[in-house]
Amino acid sequence: MLRFANSASCWLPNNPLRGVARGAQLLLVTLGLTATSLAQTAPTVVSVADSRTLAFNLVSRGQPTPARAIANTLLERNPNDIKALLVLSRAERLLGDLPAAKQAGKRAWRAADAPEDRYTAAMLTAQAISSSGNKIGAQIWLRRAAQVAPNDQLKATAVRDLRYVRGTSPVALSFDLSVAPSSNINNGSKSDTIEVFGLPFALSGDLQALSGVEYSLGATLSYKLPAVGTWTLTAGANVESKHYTLSSSAKAIAPTVSGSDYAFQQLQVSLAANRTDADRKASTSLYVKAGQNWYGGSTLTRFAGVGAARQYQIGERSSLQVNLGAERQWRQDNAQRSADVVTLSSTWGHGLTNGSAIWVTGFVRDTASESSSIAQETAGASLNYSHGKPIFADTKLELSIGYENKRFDRAQFPFVRREDQTVSASATMIFSNLDYMGFAPTAELSAKRTSSTLGQYSNDDLGLKLGLRSTF
């Protein structure tokens, strides 16, 4: 008869050689002398700590069957034995029983208190889930492991494994969540009156700038398809939803409207192909897309488009990307506002020696439409800067400035052709020290001013956007 003696000894996964001599003796007692044990009148007493150590040594040496037997015996004594559950999870995975390995890992996670045990439980559960083919589930558990890691080295291991699993998974899922108070959620005029032929005209409340809060939620799902020759194929779907609430002052200005009148949703599906040159210094991307969006609860636009991009690696620190896209937009509210849009853009990026980086983007866009309020030519540029070192604590800083010019093709009022000039700037802080499971809160302060030859289109917007960003 085998019986455990009480022991306060601590067993740790990173100490595999502890008690090897006594463990070898215990193995003989447990596995080799069963008949002798049954014949004895007095029970054989062994240490719980020695049993745990032996079980770990066995599974580490590729002997999962006896390790599982010892772990199950320990669990009969105490169903919440953390060390036994950890050994059992690893042993079951080596034996190919992935559901049992996952179950043991989750039991260990629920029962664990020490950071080391929670970390090991999360890693073992992630391994079992990944081996079963659920790569997204494995990524969630690896994020948990990174969150509870007792030191930076173990956290780096979890992050490394997360990136590996993500790279081998055909499925990728990402989210974008933000809350953004704004002084102008409806892109309304900064003035309550306009002047036409020298005469003042009052603007209705819904045409004036209305303050409020924007709530935005987006999700992107992509799936890697089988390659065709040297081309990799990816199918994707993206959904975006924006909802608004008006401030009390906005409700006073425009009592007949509500935040739901400005709600916006969009659904898009796409298929992309990518090929890297043999020298790996450049690559080509092609895509097709189609989708629909809604505004104020009604269908606004259906669209379809194609595009191509060429990326170049320039030296060790710089890159250049050139994009060309064409899109057809079918307006559902007014067919005359349907449009054909062609866009050409280019982005140059450069990494600085201190870890900082800059991006410069320029673009031109031609929009052809029967509607004088839609047909236009647009040109713009932006400069983005990411500071390499934290500005304080572990908080990172990103800065952006931009300029855009819109020239409409035809006059919307007699003898007046509309032209808008917009300048914008933003500063974003990423609070990495508040990271949770690889997601850090962000705060973006932005300002935008548009000056138009038609006064009702001149507006200002000052906003604060609070969101989340993945840190790995």
C-alpha positions in Angstrom: 0.0 0.0 0.0 1.3 3.4 -1.0 0.7 6.4 1.3 1.9 10.0 1.2 3.6 11.7 4.1 2.8 15.3 4.8 5.5 17.7 3.5 5.8 21.4 3.3 8.5 21.2 0.7 8.1 23.4 -2.4 8.3 21.9 -5.9 9.2 24.2 -8.8 9.2 23.4 -12.5 12.5 25.1 -13.0 14.3 22.8 -10.4 14.2 19.4 -12.2 17.2 17.8 -10.4 15.9 18.3 -6.8 15.6 15.0 -5.0 16.7 12.9 -7.9 18.3 10.2 -5.7 15.2 9.9 -3.5 13.0 10.2 -6.6 14.7 7.2 -8.2 14.1 5.1 -5.0 10.4 6.3 -5.1 10.1 5.2 -8.7 11.1 1.6 -7.7 8.7 1.6 -4.8 5.8 3.0 -6.9 6.2 1.2 -10.2 8.5 -1.8 -9.6 7.5 -3.3 -6.3 3.7 -3.3 -6.5 3.5 -7.0 -5.6 5.8 -6.7 -2.7 3.9 -3.7 -1.4 0.6 -5.6 -1.5 2.2 -8.4 0.6 3.4 -6.0 3.3 1.3 -5.5 6.3 2.7 -1.9 6.9 2.1 0.8 4.3 5.0 2.3 2.3 5.3 6.0 3.2 6.7 8.4 0.6 7.0 12.2 0.6 4.5 14.3 -1.4 7.3 16.6 -2.4 9.4 13.7 -3.7 6.4 12.4 -5.7 6.0 15.8 -7.4 9.7 16.0 -8.2 9.8 12.6 -9.6 6.7 13.2 -11.7 8.3 16.3 -13.2 11.6 14.6 -13.9 9.8 11.8 -15.7 7.7 14.0 -17.9 10.8 16.2 -18.6 12.7 13.1 -19.7 10.0 12.0 -22.1 8.3 9.4 -19.9 4.7 10.8 -19.7 3.0 7.5 -18.8 4.5 7.0 -15.3 4.4 10.8 -14.8 0.7 10.8 -15.5 0.2 7.9 -13.1 1.9 9.7 -10.3 0.1 13.0 -11.0 -3.3 11.3 -10.9 -2.4 9.6 -7.6 -1.4 13.0 -6.2 -4.7 14.5 -7.4 -6.7 11.7 -5.7 -5.2 13.0 -2.5 -5.7 16.7 -3.4 -7.7 17.6 -6.5 -6.2 21.1 -6.5 -2.6 20.0 -6.3 -1.0 22.7 -8.6 2.2 20.8 -9.3 0.4 17.6 -10.1 -2.0 19.4 -12.5 0.9 21.1 -14.3 2.7 17.7 -14.7 -0.6 16.1 -15.8 -1.2 18.8 -18.5 2.2 18.3 -20.0 2.0 14.5 -19.8 -1.4 14.4 -21.5 -0.2 16.6 -24.3 2.9 14.3 -24.9 0.5 11.3 -24.9 -1.7 13.0 -27.5 -4.8 13.5 -25.3 -5.2 17.2 -26.0 -8.6 17.7 -24.4 -7.3 16.2 -21.1 -4.1 18.4 -21.4 -6.2 21.5 -21.9 -8.6 20.6 -19.0 -5.6 20.0 -16.6 -4.0 23.3 -17.6 -7.2 25.2 -17.0 -7.7 23.5 -13.6 -4.2 24.5 -12.7 -4.9 28.1 -13.8 -8.0 28.3 -11.6 -6.2 26.8 -8.6 -2.9 28.7 -8.8 -2.0 31.6 -6.6 1.7 32.1 -7.2 2.7 34.0 -10.4 5.1 31.2 -11.4 2.3 28.7 -11.2 -0.2 30.8 -13.1 2.4 31.5 -15.8 3.2 27.8 -16.2 -0.5 26.9 -16.3 -1.2 29.5 -19.0 1.8 28.4 -21.1 0.8 24.7 -20.9 -2.8 25.5 -21.7 -1.7 27.5 -24.7 0.4 24.6 -25.9 -2.4 22.2 -25.7 -4.9 24.5 -27.4 -2.3 25.3 -30.2 -1.6 21.6 -30.8 -5.4 21.1 -31.2 -5.3 23.7 -34.0 -7.0 26.6 -32.2 -4.4 29.3 -32.9 -6.6 32.2 -31.7 -7.4 30.5 -28.4 -3.7 29.8 -27.9 -2.9 33.5 -28.5 -5.4 34.4 -25.7 -3.7 32.1 -23.2 -0.2 33.3 -24.3 -1.4 36.9 -23.6 -2.5 35.7 -20.1 0.9 34.1 -19.6 2.6 37.4 -20.6 0.3 39.3 -18.2 1.2 37.2 -15.1 4.8 36.4 -15.9 6.9 36.9 -12.8 9.8 38.5 -14.6 10.7 40.1 -17.9 12.5 37.1 -19.3 9.5 34.8 -18.9 7.3 37.6 -20.4 9.6 37.8 -23.4 9.2 34.0 -23.8 5.4 34.3 -23.9 5.5 37.2 -26.3 7.9 35.3 -28.6 5.6 32.2 -28.6 2.6 34.5 -29.3 4.3 35.9 -32.3 5.3 32.5 -33.5 1.7 31.1 -33.2 0.3 34.2 -34.9 2.7 33.8 -37.8 1.8 30.1 -38.3 -2.0 30.7 -37.9 -4.0 31.1 -41.1 -6.5 33.2 -39.1 -5.9 36.6 -37.7 -8.4 38.7 -35.7 -7.9 42.3 -34.5 -10.1 44.8 -32.8 -10.1 48.6 -32.5 -12.0 50.3 -29.7 -12.1 54.0 -28.9 -14.1 56.7 -27.2 -13.6 60.2 -28.6 -15.2 63.4 -27.2 -15.3 66.0 -30.0 -16.3 69.6 -30.5 -17.7 68.8 -34.0 -19.1 65.2 -34.4 -21.2 66.2 -37.5 -18.5 68.2 -39.4 -20.7 71.2 -39.1 -20.0 74.9 -39.7 -18.2 76.9 -37.0 -20.5 79.8 -37.7 -24.3 80.1 -37.2 -24.7 82.4 -40.3 -23.4 82.5 -43.8 -23.2 85.4 -46.3 -24.5 85.1 -49.8 -24.2 88.1 -52.2 -23.5 90.2 -49.1 -26.7 89.1 -47.3 -26.6 87.1 -44.0 -28.5 83.8 -43.8 -28.9 81.8 -40.6 -27.8 78.2 -40.6 -30.1 75.6 -39.1 -28.9 73.9 -35.9 -28.0 70.6 -37.6 -25.7 72.4 -40.0 -23.7 74.0 -37.2 -20.9 72.3 -35.3 -22.4 70.0 -32.6 -20.3 68.7 -29.8 -20.6 65.2 -28.4 -18.9 61.8 -28.0 -18.0 59.2 -30.6 -18.0 55.5 -29.7 -16.1 53.5 -32.3 -15.7 49.7 -32.5 -14.0 47.9 -35.4 -12.9 44.3 -36.1 -10.8 42.8 -38.9 -10.7 39.1 -39.7 -8.3 37.7 -42.2 -7.6 34.1 -43.5 -4.6 32.9 -45.4 -5.6 30.9 -48.4 -3.4 28.3 -50.2 -0.6 30.0 -52.2 -0.8 30.2 -56.0 2.7 29.9 -57.3 4.8 32.6 -55.7 1.7 34.6 -54.6 0.3 34.4 -51.1 -3.5 35.0 -50.9 -5.5 36.4 -48.0 -9.2 36.8 -47.7 -10.5 39.4 -45.3 -13.5 41.0 -43.7 -13.8 44.3 -41.8 -16.6 45.8 -39.9 -16.7 49.2 -38.4 -19.4 50.9 -36.3 -19.6 54.5 -34.9 -22.2 55.8 -32.6 -22.6 59.3 -31.1 -24.2 61.0 -28.2 -24.8 64.8 -28.3 -23.9 67.2 -25.5 -26.5 69.3 -23.7 -25.3 72.4 -25.6 -25.6 70.5 -29.0 -29.2 69.4 -28.1 -30.0 73.1 -27.4 -28.7 74.2 -30.8 -30.3 71.3 -32.7 -33.3 69.9 -30.7 -34.7 68.0 -33.6 -31.7 65.7 -34.1 -30.1 63.0 -32.0 -26.8 61.1 -32.0 -28.3 58.2 -33.9 -28.8 60.5 -36.9 -25.0 60.5 -37.4 -24.4 56.8 -36.7 -22.1 55.1 -39.2 -21.5 51.4 -40.0 -19.5 49.8 -42.7 -18.9 46.2 -43.8 -16.1 45.3 -46.3 -14.8 42.1 -47.7 -11.5 41.8 -49.6 -9.1 39.4 -51.4 -5.4 40.3 -51.4 -2.4 38.8 -53.2 1.3 39.4 -52.2 4.6 38.4 -53.8 8.1 39.1 -52.6 10.9 39.5 -55.0 13.7 36.9 -55.1 16.2 39.3 -53.6 13.6 40.1 -50.8 14.2 43.9 -51.3 10.8 44.6 -52.8 7.3 43.2 -52.9 4.1 43.6 -54.9 0.5 43.6 -53.5 -2.8 43.4 -55.3 -6.3 43.6 -53.9 -10.0 43.7 -54.7 -12.7 44.8 -52.3 -16.4 45.4 -52.0 -18.7 46.6 -49.3 -21.5 48.8 -48.1 -22.0 51.5 -45.5 -24.9 52.9 -43.6 -25.5 56.4 -42.2 -28.2 57.4 -39.8 -29.7 53.9 -40.0 -30.1 54.0 -43.8 -28.0 52.5 -46.6 -25.7 55.2 -47.9 -23.2 53.7 -50.3 -22.3 50.4 -52.0 -18.7 50.2 -53.3 -16.2 48.1 -55.1 -12.6 48.7 -55.9 -9.2 47.4 -57.0 -5.7 48.4 -56.1 -2.0 47.7 -56.4 1.0 48.5 -54.3 4.8 48.2 -54.6 7.0 48.2 -51.5 10.8 48.8 -51.6 13.4 48.4 -48.9 16.0 51.2 -49.2 19.1 50.3 -47.2 18.7 49.1 -43.7 16.5 51.8 -42.3 14.3 53.2 -45.0 11.3 51.9 -47.0 9.1 53.3 -49.8 5.6 52.3 -50.7 3.6 53.4 -53.8 -0.2 52.7 -54.0 -2.7 53.1 -56.8 -6.4 52.4 -56.3 -9.6 52.8 -58.1 -13.1 52.6 -56.6 -16.7 52.8 -57.8 -19.2 54.2 -55.3 -23.0 53.7 -55.8 -24.9 56.2 -53.6 -28.2 54.8 -52.4 -29.7 58.0 -51.1 -29.1 60.0 -54.4 -27.8 58.2 -57.6 -26.5 61.5 -58.9 -23.9 61.5 -56.1 -22.4 58.2 -57.2 -18.7 58.6 -58.0 -15.5 57.1 -59.5 -12.5 57.6 -57.3 -8.8 57.2 -58.3 -6.1 57.6 -55.7 -2.3 57.6 -56.0 -0.3 57.7 -52.8 3.3 57.2 -51.6 4.8 56.7 -48.1 8.4 56.9 -47.2 9.5 55.6 -43.8 12.8 55.9 -42.0 14.1 54.5 -38.7 16.4 56.7 -36.7 19.4 55.5 -34.8 17.8 56.3 -31.4 14.8 54.0 -32.1 12.6 56.8 -33.3 10.9 56.6 -36.7 9.3 59.1 -39.2 6.8 58.5 -42.0 6.0 61.0 -44.8 2.9 60.4 -46.9 1.7 62.3 -50.0 -1.4 61.6 -52.1 -3.6 62.9 -54.9 -7.2 61.8 -55.6 -9.6 62.5 -58.4 -13.3 62.0 -57.7 -15.6 62.1 -60.8 -19.3 62.5 -60.2 -22.4 64.2 -61.7 -22.9 66.0 -58.4 -21.2 69.3 -58.0 -21.0 68.6 -54.2 -19.0 65.4 -54.9 -16.8 65.9 -58.0 -13.4 67.2 -56.8 -9.6 66.9 -56.9 -7.8 66.4 -53.6 -4.1 66.5 -52.7 -2.5 66.2 -49.3 0.5 65.2 -47.2 1.2 64.2 -43.7 4.3 63.8 -41.4 4.2 61.2 -38.6 6.9 60.8 -35.9 7.2 58.0 -33.3 9.6 58.8 -30.4 11.8 55.9 -29.7 12.3 56.3 -25.9 9.5 56.7 -23.3 8.8 60.3 -22.5 8.0 59.3 -18.9 7.6 56.0 -17.1 6.9 53.6 -19.9 4.7 56.1 -21.9 5.5 56.5 -25.6 4.7 59.5 -27.8 3.6 59.8 -31.5 3.1 63.1 -33.3 1.4 63.9 -36.6 0.7 66.9 -38.8 -1.2 67.1 -42.1 -2.5 69.3 -44.9 -5.2 68.7 -47.4 -6.6 70.7 -50.3 -9.9 70.0 -52.0 -10.9 71.8 -55.2 -14.4 71.1 -56.5 -14.9 70.8 -60.2 -18.0 72.9 -60.6 -19.5 75.9 -58.7 -22.2 74.9 -56.2 -23.5 78.5 -56.1 -23.5 81.1 -58.8 -20.0 82.3 -59.5 -18.6 80.5 -56.4 -16.4 77.5 -56.7 -15.7 75.6 -53.5 -12.2 75.1 -52.3 -11.3 73.7 -48.8 -8.0 73.8 -47.1 -7.6 71.7 -44.0 -4.7 71.6 -41.5 -4.5 69.0 -38.7 -2.3 67.9 -35.9 -2.4 65.2 -33.3 -0.4 63.9 -30.4 -0.9 60.3 -29.1 0.4 58.8 -25.9 0.6 55.0 -25.4 0.7 54.1 -21.8 2.6 50.8 -22.0 3.0 50.7 -18.2 -0.7 50.2 -17.9 -0.6 47.2 -20.4 -3.1 44.4 -19.7 -2.6 41.1 -21.7 -0.7 43.0 -24.3 -3.2 45.9 -24.8 -2.2 49.4 -23.6 -4.5 52.4 -23.3 -3.9 55.3 -25.6 -4.9 59.0 -25.5 -4.9 61.1 -28.7 -5.4 64.8 -28.6 -6.3 66.2 -32.1 -7.1 69.5 -33.7 -8.3 70.3 -37.2 -9.3 73.5 -39.0 -10.9 73.7 -42.4 -11.2 77.0 -44.3 -13.5 77.1 -47.3 -14.5 79.6 -49.9 -18.1 78.7 -48.9 -18.5 79.8 -45.3 -20.8 77.0 -44.2 -18.0 74.5 -44.9 -15.4 76.2 -42.7 -15.2 74.4 -39.4 -13.0 73.6 -36.4 -12.7 70.3 -34.5 -10.9 69.6 -31.2 -11.1 66.1 -29.9 -9.7 63.7 -27.4 -9.7 60.0 -28.4 -9.2 57.3 -25.8 -8.5 53.8 -27.1 -6.6 50.5 -26.8 -3.6 49.3 -28.8 -1.8 46.0 -28.9 1.8 46.2 -27.7 2.9 42.9 -29.2 
